[in-house]
Amino acid sequence: MPRTKFIAGNWKMFTTAQTGRELAAAVVKGCAGWAGVRVAVCPPFTYLNVVGEALRGSPVALGAQNVYPANEGAFTGEVSPTMIKDVGCRYVIVGHSERRHGLGETDPFINSKVHAALNAGLDPILCVGETSDQRKAGRTEAVLDGQLVGGLQGLNGGQAQRLTIAYEPVWAIGTGVNATPEQAQDAHAFIRRRCADLLGPETAANLTIQYGGSVKSDNAASILAQPDVDGALVGGASLKADSFLAIVRAAVA
Ligand code: PGA
């Protein structure tokens, strides 16, 4: 069975209640009648409710951008997996580079989020990726390896069926410099090989691996055509319905 492509929009810290609702409605409208692709949008926490309303009854799924690894408690300012599930999310992004590098998230902490998300019935999207310096030093595979071993610790093959991995080279995020299709394919093939060791060959063969980092309507098709690229995690280009829908269209082409 070929893997179904999965396009997710990471809205980051953008939108308002009104622009979020409008954007979600436009994505729903644009996706009507399309089959053969999974689509999700991940608005800020504050707009999960309004965006969820706009998505209601549509095939476009809701995702959150982060989660705290406990279901409740004295964790001022944090949001739990059960809360995210309760508000209608299917997905949650975990270990985004802006959290790893900007907010100091470590692999063990990210691993606890993966487990907490799965235990609450959420499907985690685990982000991995090397910095520009790491790539230049020839350490891309070593970095990905460390993030996979650390992030997937203690996961069994059954749980991992609900996992998505997003390969997001840090140097490509928000820079306009996307990985070439060959660079993306090499990294994705490596990730799939390592996941075969860590989670079993069957889980790895079925695993959805998204590429993220300056995906736009004009480069999506060539990246998505790579055999181990199963979708995209889209930042900037997900904030306009037209550009996001063009990427979704490239995934079904
Ligand atoms: P970008 O962001 O598409 O704006 O590069 C991708 C991401 O950070 O998920």
Boltz pocket constraint, residues with backbone or C-beta under 6 A from the ligand:
constraints:
  - pocket:
      binder: B
      contacts: [[A, 10], [A, 168], [A, 172], [A, 173], [A, 174], [A, 175], [A, 176], [A, 212], [A, 213], [A, 214], [A, 215], [A, 233], [A, 234], [A, 235], [A, 236], [A, 237]]
      max_distance: 6.0
